């Protein structure tokens, strides 16, 4: 690993979490109950976060944001979730 990259990843994830949180809270403060474009972006972010193995904290922020916007689909953004 190149020195300093871990810190860059931490900064990226922190900014991503902050941006998602501010976007969702801002929308809710303005009466936006469900923003389909934002929900679709969050689903994409979640897929990419899982593929890139981002932190569980980042994944939690994304899934919480989706729930706050009324997205009840499964973790992968399709249907009712994964079968176990």
TIRO-2110 file (N, C-alpha, C; in Angstrom, 1 decimal):
// TIRO-2110
0.8, -1.2, 0.0, N, 1, A
0.0, 0.0, 0.0, CA, 1, A
0.9, 1.2, 0.0, C, 1, A
0.5, 2.2, -0.8, N, 2, A
1.2, 3.5, -0.9, CA, 2, A
0.9, 4.3, 0.4, C, 2, A
1.9, 4.9, 1.0, N, 3, A
1.7, 5.7, 2.2, CA, 3, A
0.8, 6.8, 1.9, C, 3, A
-0.2, 7.1, 2.8, N, 4, A
-1.1, 8.2, 2.6, CA, 4, A
-2.4, 7.8, 2.0, C, 4, A
-2.4, 6.7, 1.3, N, 5, A
-3.7, 6.3, 0.6, CA, 5, A
-4.8, 5.9, 1.6, C, 5, A
-4.4, 5.3, 2.7, N, 6, A
-5.5, 5.0, 3.7, CA, 6, A
-6.1, 6.2, 4.2, C, 6, A
-5.3, 7.3, 4.4, N, 7, A
-5.9, 8.5, 4.9, CA, 7, A
-6.8, 9.1, 3.8, C, 7, A
-6.4, 9.0, 2.5, N, 8, A
-7.2, 9.5, 1.4, CA, 8, A
-8.6, 8.8, 1.4, C, 8, A
-8.5, 7.5, 1.6, N, 9, A
-9.7, 6.7, 1.6, CA, 9, A
-10.6, 7.1, 2.7, C, 9, A
-10.1, 7.4, 3.9, N, 10, A
-10.9, 7.8, 5.0, CA, 10, A
-11.5, 9.2, 4.7, C, 10, A
-10.8, 10.1, 4.1, N, 11, A
-11.3, 11.4, 3.8, CA, 11, A
-12.4, 11.2, 2.8, C, 11, A
-12.2, 10.4, 1.8, N, 12, A
-13.3, 10.2, 0.8, CA, 12, A
-14.5, 9.6, 1.4, C, 12, A
-14.4, 8.6, 2.2, N, 13, A
-15.6, 8.0, 2.9, CA, 13, A
-16.3, 9.0, 3.8, C, 13, A
-15.5, 9.8, 4.5, N, 14, A
-16.1, 10.8, 5.4, CA, 14, A
-16.9, 11.8, 4.6, C, 14, A
-16.3, 12.3, 3.5, N, 15, A
-17.0, 13.3, 2.6, CA, 15, A
-18.2, 12.6, 2.0, C, 15, A
-18.1, 11.4, 1.5, N, 16, A
-19.3, 10.7, 0.9, CA, 16, A
-20.4, 10.6, 2.0, C, 16, A
-20.1, 10.1, 3.2, N, 17, A
-21.2, 10.0, 4.2, CA, 17, A
-21.8, 11.4, 4.5, C, 17, A
-21.0, 12.4, 4.6, N, 18, A
-21.5, 13.8, 4.9, CA, 18, A
-22.4, 14.3, 3.8, C, 18, A
-21.9, 14.1, 2.5, N, 19, A
-22.7, 14.5, 1.4, CA, 19, A
-24.1, 13.8, 1.3, C, 19, A
-24.1, 12.5, 1.5, N, 20, A
-25.3, 11.7, 1.5, CA, 20, A
-26.2, 12.2, 2.6, C, 20, A
-25.7, 12.4, 3.8, N, 21, A
-26.5, 12.8, 5.0, CA, 21, A
-27.1, 14.2, 4.7, C, 21, A
-26.3, 15.1, 4.3, N, 22, A
-26.8, 16.5, 4.0, CA, 22, A
-27.8, 16.5, 2.9, C, 22, A
-27.6, 15.7, 1.9, N, 23, A
-28.6, 15.6, 0.7, CA, 23, A
-30.0, 15.1, 1.2, C, 23, A
-29.9, 14.1, 2.0, N, 24, A
-31.2, 13.5, 2.5, CA, 24, A
-31.9, 14.4, 3.5, C, 24, A
-31.1, 14.9, 4.4, N, 25, A
-31.7, 15.8, 5.4, CA, 25, A
-32.3, 17.1, 4.8, C, 25, A
-31.5, 17.6, 3.8, N, 26, A
-31.9, 18.8, 3.1, CA, 26, A
-33.2, 18.6, 2.4, C, 26, A
-33.3, 17.4, 1.7, N, 27, A
-34.6, 17.1, 1.0, CA, 27, A
-35.7, 16.9, 2.0, C, 27, A
-35.5, 16.2, 3.1, N, 28, A
-36.6, 16.0, 4.0, CA, 28, A
-37.0, 17.4, 4.7, C, 28, A
-36.1, 18.3, 4.9, N, 29, A
-36.4, 19.6, 5.5, CA, 29, A
-37.2, 20.4, 4.5, C, 29, A
-37.1, 20.1, 3.2, N, 30, A
-37.9, 20.8, 2.2, CA, 30, A
-39.2, 20.1, 1.8, C, 30, A
-39.5, 19.1, 2.5, N, 31, A
-40.8, 18.3, 2.2, CA, 31, A
-40.6, 17.3, 1.1, C, 31, A
-39.4, 16.9, 0.7, N, 32, A
-39.3, 15.9, -0.3, CA, 32, A
-39.3, 14.6, 0.4, C, 32, A
-40.4, 13.8, 0.3, N, 33, A
-40.5, 12.5, 0.9, CA, 33, A
-39.7, 11.5, 0.2, C, 33, A
-39.8, 11.5, -1.1, N, 34, A
-39.2, 10.4, -1.9, CA, 34, A
-38.7, 11.1, -3.2, C, 34, A
-37.4, 11.1, -3.4, N, 35, A
-36.7, 11.6, -4.5, CA, 35, A
-36.2, 10.4, -5.3, C, 35, A
-36.9, 10.0, -6.4, N, 36, A
-36.5, 8.8, -7.1, CA, 36, A
-35.1, 8.9, -7.7, C, 36, A
-34.7, 10.0, -8.2, N, 37, A
-33.3, 10.2, -8.7, CA, 37, A
-32.3, 9.9, -7.6, C, 37, A
-32.5, 10.5, -6.4, N, 38, A
-31.6, 10.3, -5.3, CA, 38, A
-31.6, 8.8, -4.8, C, 38, A
-32.8, 8.2, -4.8, N, 39, A
-32.9, 6.8, -4.4, CA, 39, A
-32.1, 5.9, -5.4, C, 39, A
-32.2, 6.2, -6.7, N, 40, A
-31.5, 5.4, -7.7, CA, 40, A
-30.0, 5.6, -7.5, C, 40, A
-29.6, 6.8, -7.2, N, 41, A
-28.1, 7.1, -7.0, CA, 41, A
-27.6, 6.4, -5.8, C, 41, A
-28.4, 6.4, -4.7, N, 42, A
-28.0, 5.7, -3.5, CA, 42, A
-27.9, 4.2, -3.7, C, 42, A
-28.8, 3.6, -4.5, N, 43, A
-28.7, 2.2, -4.8, CA, 43, A
-27.4, 1.9, -5.6, C, 43, A
-27.1, 2.8, -6.5, N, 44, A
-25.8, 2.7, -7.3, CA, 44, A
-24.6, 2.8, -6.3, C, 44, A
-24.7, 3.8, -5.4, N, 45, A
-23.6, 4.0, -4.5, CA, 45, A
-23.4, 2.8, -3.6, C, 45, A
-24.5, 2.2, -3.2, N, 46, A
-24.4, 1.0, -2.3, CA, 46, A
-23.8, -0.2, -3.1, C, 46, A
-24.2, -0.4, -4.3, N, 47, A
-23.5, -1.5, -5.1, CA, 47, A
-22.0, -1.2, -5.2, C, 47, A
-21.7, 0.0, -5.6, N, 48, A
-20.3, 0.3, -5.7, CA, 48, A
-19.5, 0.3, -4.4, C, 48, A
-20.1, 0.7, -3.3, N, 49, A
-19.5, 0.6, -2.0, CA, 49, A
-19.2, -0.8, -1.6, C, 49, A
-20.1, -1.7, -1.9, N, 50, A
-19.9, -3.1, -1.6, CA, 50, A
-18.8, -3.7, -2.5, C, 50, A
-18.8, -3.3, -3.8, N, 51, A
-17.8, -3.8, -4.7, CA, 51, A
-16.4, -3.3, -4.3, C, 51, A
-16.3, -2.1, -3.8, N, 52, A
-15.0, -1.5, -3.4, CA, 52, A
-14.7, -1.8, -1.9, C, 52, A
-15.6, -2.5, -1.3, N, 53, A
-15.4, -2.9, 0.1, CA, 53, A
-15.2, -1.7, 1.0, C, 53, A
-16.0, -0.7, 0.9, N, 54, A
-16.0, 0.4, 1.8, CA, 54, A
-16.4, 0.0, 3.1, C, 54, A
-16.3, 0.9, 4.1, N, 55, A
-16.5, 0.6, 5.5, CA, 55, A
-18.0, 0.3, 5.8, C, 55, A
-18.2, -0.5, 6.8, N, 56, A
-19.6, -0.8, 7.2, CA, 56, A
-20.4, 0.5, 7.6, C, 56, A
-19.6, 1.5, 8.1, N, 57, A
-20.2, 2.7, 8.5, CA, 57, A
-20.8, 3.5, 7.2, C, 57, A
-20.0, 3.4, 6.2, N, 58, A
-20.5, 4.1, 4.9, CA, 58, A
-21.7, 3.3, 4.4, C, 58, A
-21.6, 2.0, 4.4, N, 59, A
-22.8, 1.2, 3.9, CA, 59, A
-24.0, 1.5, 4.8, C, 59, A
-23.9, 1.7, 6.1, N, 60, A
-25.0, 2.0, 6.9, CA, 60, A
-25.6, 3.3, 6.6, C, 60, A
-24.8, 4.3, 6.4, N, 61, A
-25.3, 5.7, 6.0, CA, 61, A
-26.1, 5.6, 4.7, C, 61, A
-25.6, 4.8, 3.7, N, 62, A
-26.3, 4.7, 2.5, CA, 62, A
-27.6, 4.0, 2.7, C, 62, A
-27.7, 2.9, 3.4, N, 63, A
-28.9, 2.1, 3.6, CA, 63, A
-29.9, 2.9, 4.4, C, 63, A
-29.4, 3.7, 5.4, N, 64, A
-30.3, 4.5, 6.2, CA, 64, A
-30.9, 5.6, 5.4, C, 64, A
-30.1, 6.2, 4.6, N, 65, A
-30.6, 7.3, 3.7, CA, 65, A
-31.7, 6.7, 2.8, C, 65, A
-31.5, 5.5, 2.2, N, 66, A
-32.5, 4.9, 1.4, CA, 66, A
-33.8, 4.7, 2.2, C, 66, A
-33.7, 4.2, 3.4, N, 67, A
-34.9, 4.0, 4.2, CA, 67, A
-35.6, 5.3, 4.5, C, 67, A
-34.9, 6.3, 4.9, N, 68, A
-35.5, 7.6, 5.2, CA, 68, A
-36.2, 8.2, 4.0, C, 68, A
-35.8, 7.8, 2.8, N, 69, A
-36.4, 8.3, 1.5, CA, 69, A
-37.6, 7.4, 1.1, C, 69, A
-37.8, 6.3, 1.9, N, 70, A
-38.9, 5.4, 1.6, CA, 70, A
-38.6, 4.3, 0.7, C, 70, A
-37.3, 4.0, 0.5, N, 71, A
-36.9, 2.9, -0.4, CA, 71, A
-37.0, 1.6, 0.4, C, 71, A
-37.9, 0.8, 0.1, N, 72, A
-38.1, -0.5, 0.9, CA, 72, A
-37.6, -1.7, 0.1, C, 72, A
-36.9, -1.5, -1.0, N, 73, A
-36.4, -2.6, -1.7, CA, 73, A
-35.2, -3.2, -0.9, C, 73, A
-34.7, -4.4, -1.4, N, 74, A
-33.7, -5.1, -0.7, CA, 74, A
-32.4, -4.4, -0.7, C, 74, A
-31.4, -5.0, -0.1, N, 75, A
-30.1, -4.4, 0.0, CA, 75, A
-29.4, -4.1, -1.3, C, 75, A
-29.7, -4.9, -2.3, N, 76, A
-29.1, -4.7, -3.6, CA, 76, A
-29.9, -3.8, -4.5, C, 76, A
-31.0, -3.2, -3.9, N, 77, A
-31.8, -2.3, -4.7, CA, 77, A
-32.8, -2.9, -5.6, C, 77, A
-33.0, -4.3, -5.5, N, 78, A
-33.9, -5.0, -6.3, CA, 78, A
-34.8, -5.9, -5.5, C, 78, A
-36.0, -5.8, -5.6, N, 79, A
-37.0, -6.7, -4.9, CA, 79, A
-36.9, -6.6, -3.4, C, 79, A
-37.1, -7.7, -2.8, N, 80, A
-37.2, -7.8, -1.3, CA, 80, A
-35.9, -8.2, -0.6, C, 80, A
-34.8, -8.2, -1.3, N, 81, A
-33.6, -8.5, -0.6, CA, 81, A
-33.1, -9.8, -1.0, C, 81, A
-32.0, -10.2, -0.3, N, 82, A
-31.4, -11.5, -0.6, CA, 82, A
-32.1, -12.6, 0.1, C, 82, A
-32.1, -13.8, -0.5, N, 83, A
-32.7, -14.9, 0.2, CA, 83, A
-31.5, -15.6, 1.0, C, 83, A
-31.8, -16.2, 2.1, N, 84, A
-30.7, -16.8, 2.9, CA, 84, A
-31.0, -18.2, 3.1, C, 84, A
END
